[in-house]
Amino acid sequence: MKSPVVSLALTVALSALASCASSPPPPGPAAAHAAPAAKPAAPPVTPAHTIRLYPANNAAQAGGVRTAQLTDEGSGRGTIEFTMPYGETLKGEYSAVTGGTAGFGSIYNAVFGPNGVAATNAAPSGSPVSVTGYGADGTRLECEYYSASGHAAGACRTSTGFLYRLQY
């Protein structure tokens, strides 16, 4: 038989151990080095379209039909990546522009001629979009197109003299 003093001592000791096991540890140096809370994930960037660029002049003809990738970042904006026939990669962005924006249509007319649709008072249907891209070697790409119902038609030119008809 156990003495009442030993039983009381065991009860006190077990109670103390039980309270330690259920209490969180006090903050200390380990808590100061805990990993920060995770940031919310950025919205996914998704490919919008693979566009095809058809040569519209002799300079571009040798390189044949080219493709470019448009990546949608939302709100009518995104990025473009295009590789020139000689290997230079051009990167830039596109964005919707307001109809009637000063100068819009000059690239379109350079490809489709002064009697092209953009030269008339009735612009092609769809939303006008402007593209600008640059390469590491200094080549500039500019495009103008009209986008509607998941399709687009327009024109591109490079600072090296290449002209393209754009479609997707």
C-alpha positions in Angstrom: 0.0 0.0 0.0 1.2 3.5 -0.9 1.3 6.2 1.7 -1.0 9.2 1.3 2.1 11.4 0.9 3.4 9.4 -2.1 0.0 9.3 -3.7 -0.4 13.0 -3.4 3.1 13.6 -4.8 2.4 11.3 -7.8 -0.9 13.1 -8.4 0.8 16.5 -8.3 3.6 15.3 -10.6 1.2 13.8 -13.1 -0.9 16.9 -13.2 2.1 19.1 -13.8 3.2 16.9 -16.7 -0.3 16.8 -18.2 -0.5 20.6 -18.1 2.9 20.9 -19.9 1.9 18.5 -22.6 -1.2 20.5 -23.5 0.2 24.0 -23.3 2.0 25.5 -26.3 5.6 26.2 -25.9 6.5 29.8 -24.9 7.7 32.0 -27.8 11.4 31.9 -28.1 14.2 32.1 -30.6 12.6 29.3 -32.7 9.4 31.2 -33.1 11.3 34.3 -34.3 12.8 32.2 -37.1 9.5 30.6 -38.2 8.7 30.8 -42.0 6.6 33.8 -43.0 3.0 33.2 -44.0 2.7 32.2 -47.7 1.7 34.9 -50.1 -1.4 34.4 -52.2 -0.6 32.9 -55.6 -0.5 35.3 -58.5 -3.3 34.8 -61.1 -2.1 32.4 -63.8 -0.8 33.9 -67.0 -2.3 32.0 -69.9 -1.4 31.9 -73.6 -3.9 33.9 -75.4 -3.1 33.1 -79.0 -0.5 31.9 -81.4 -0.5 34.4 -84.2 0.7 33.8 -87.7 2.6 36.5 -89.6 2.5 36.1 -93.3 5.3 37.9 -95.4 3.9 41.0 -97.1 7.1 42.3 -98.8 10.3 40.9 -100.4 12.3 41.5 -97.2 10.1 39.3 -95.2 9.5 36.7 -97.9 12.8 34.8 -97.4 11.9 34.1 -93.8 8.5 32.6 -94.7 5.5 32.5 -92.4 6.4 33.3 -88.8 4.6 32.7 -85.5 4.4 34.8 -82.4 3.0 34.1 -79.0 0.6 36.5 -77.3 0.1 35.9 -73.5 -3.0 37.4 -71.9 -2.4 39.3 -68.7 -6.0 40.5 -68.5 -7.8 43.8 -69.1 -6.9 43.9 -72.8 -3.1 43.7 -72.1 -0.4 41.1 -72.4 2.9 40.2 -73.8 4.3 39.1 -77.2 7.3 37.0 -78.1 8.4 36.8 -81.8 11.5 35.4 -83.3 12.9 37.0 -86.4 14.0 34.8 -89.3 17.6 35.4 -88.5 17.1 34.3 -84.8 16.7 37.5 -82.8 13.9 37.2 -80.3 11.7 40.2 -79.9 9.7 40.7 -76.7 7.1 43.3 -75.9 3.5 44.0 -75.0 0.2 44.6 -76.6 -2.8 46.6 -75.4 -6.1 47.7 -76.6 -6.3 51.3 -77.9 -9.1 53.7 -78.3 -10.7 53.7 -81.8 -9.5 56.8 -83.7 -6.2 57.0 -81.8 -3.9 59.4 -83.7 -1.5 57.5 -86.0 -3.3 54.1 -85.6 -3.7 52.6 -89.0 -0.4 53.6 -90.5 1.2 50.1 -90.2 -2.1 48.6 -91.4 -2.0 50.8 -94.5 1.7 50.1 -95.1 0.8 46.4 -95.5 -2.6 46.7 -97.1 -2.0 49.8 -99.2 -3.8 53.2 -99.2 -7.0 51.6 -100.4 -6.9 49.1 -97.5 -9.8 48.9 -95.1 -8.1 51.1 -92.6 -7.8 53.9 -95.1 -11.6 54.2 -95.5 -14.0 55.9 -93.1 -15.3 52.5 -92.0 -12.6 50.8 -89.9 -12.6 47.0 -89.7 -14.9 45.6 -87.1 -13.4 44.7 -83.7 -11.3 46.3 -81.1 -8.1 48.1 -82.2 -4.9 46.7 -80.6 -1.4 48.0 -80.7 1.8 45.9 -80.3 5.4 47.0 -79.5 8.4 44.7 -79.1 12.1 45.0 -79.0 15.0 42.6 -79.5 18.5 42.4 -77.8 20.0 43.5 -81.2 17.8 46.6 -81.3 15.2 45.4 -83.8 11.7 46.9 -83.1 8.4 45.2 -84.0 5.2 47.2 -84.2 1.8 45.8 -85.1 -1.8 47.1 -85.4 -4.7 44.7 -85.5 -8.4 44.5 -84.9 -9.6 41.8 -82.6 -13.2 40.4 -82.4 -14.7 37.1 -81.2 -11.4 35.4 -80.6 -9.9 36.3 -84.0 -7.7 39.1 -85.3 -6.4 40.6 -88.5 -3.9 43.3 -89.0 -0.3 44.2 -89.9 3.2 44.3 -88.5 6.4 45.9 -89.5 9.9 45.7 -88.1 12.7 48.4 -88.0 14.6 46.1 -90.4 12.0 46.6 -93.1 10.0 43.4 -92.8 6.2 43.7 -93.4 3.7 41.0 -92.3 0.0 40.4 -92.4 -1.1 39.2 -88.9 -3.8 36.6 -88.3 -5.2 34.5 -85.5 
